[in-house]
Amino acid sequence: MDCEVTLQIFSGNFLEETIPYETVEQKLVSVLPRLPVRKVIMGWRPDKALFEKTAAFLTKRNIDYYLWFPVFSETGSLRELGALADIHGRRIECRADEDFSFCCPNNSQNTKKILDIFEQEFASIGFNGVFLDRIRYPSFANGHGPEFQSVFSCFCPECMAVYEKENLDIEQLKSALSRPASVPLSATAYRGNGEYAFEDPALSAFFSVKAKIILENMSRICRYFREKGYSIGFDVFAPFLSPFVGQDLKALSGLCDFIKPMMYRITNAPAGLPFEMEALLRETGCSDDLKRHAFYRLLGYPTTQGPDQPFDLDFAAKDLQSMTASSTSPVYAGLEINRIEKYAQTTPAYVEETIEAYSQTGIRGFALSWNILDAPEENIEKAADVIGRLN
Ligand SMILES: [Zn+2]
């Protein structure tokens, strides 16, 4: 296959210190000759000098430069944004971990303020495109409580108006949530690419309205970037997790130039497959063996796999394939190549088996995520070997 590589560089969040340009240049000088890199994604701490120098470096080498921009999360640290509301209309408070607090994606004032951040901080820099992250609602990993607060949002007045228009029955949704379940949310089937069936149709209806809200607002946001001539990439959840965060992957793939599902099999943090799977089971009250195995069987996930092992390779590859089969834009599999103690204990063997399996799924290439600056040399070397062999 002709496998392309996208590199991701994390240059700090909105409140952190930024990094020196020399660190970025040294890493790129070392990595670029070894991998077929077509795009570099970097963000998002505003630092004009750092971004401009990197843009000049990449332009000379004919590599597209994308701003990594978190949309419905983190932007709240720069502007006062309308919060998400829970099913009783109460404001969902952020957790101590501020990095993953979300605003209501259906609030038009929020969208305006978020684009205003881009305009003020980034519009003058020579980016070829924007890579839009956090284009979703919170996941099970972002929240807790008997009503799964994070996933069961948003119930602010603007969202309630949409539900009414869509004839969504909130009382039926509440009663579906309060019923005891033998698998998460009494799901009855998983058909791939994020498509679940649920015993209670109120759940399907709710998830589908949420996906529609994200899609409509992303379509507005994309129009803004298109008019300014930017290419667009999307960061999304793995298919089997996508409906719970409001992402219809097939529909979203029609808005962007490329799409990157985060297929992180070893990451013990939000978006990481083992982390999100455990949060889903825990927050829906289904983490005991009986319910866990019932859900595994429904997904087609091996019941022999323990929660402490890396996420099952065959299932991840199959789920990824279900997405590429219906995606209207090229898919770049997000693979964590950085090593971070406790959060991403990656090894060359992990990098090798994951690239080999994912390369068989119809993807265009890999997004080596989420920070090449934290990738150990042995991981980069292994990725270069395997991708060289594939091409
Ligand atoms: Zn809302």
Residues whose N, C-alpha, C, O or C-beta is under 5 A from the ligand:
A	BS01	ZN	C104 N106 C154 F155 C156 C159
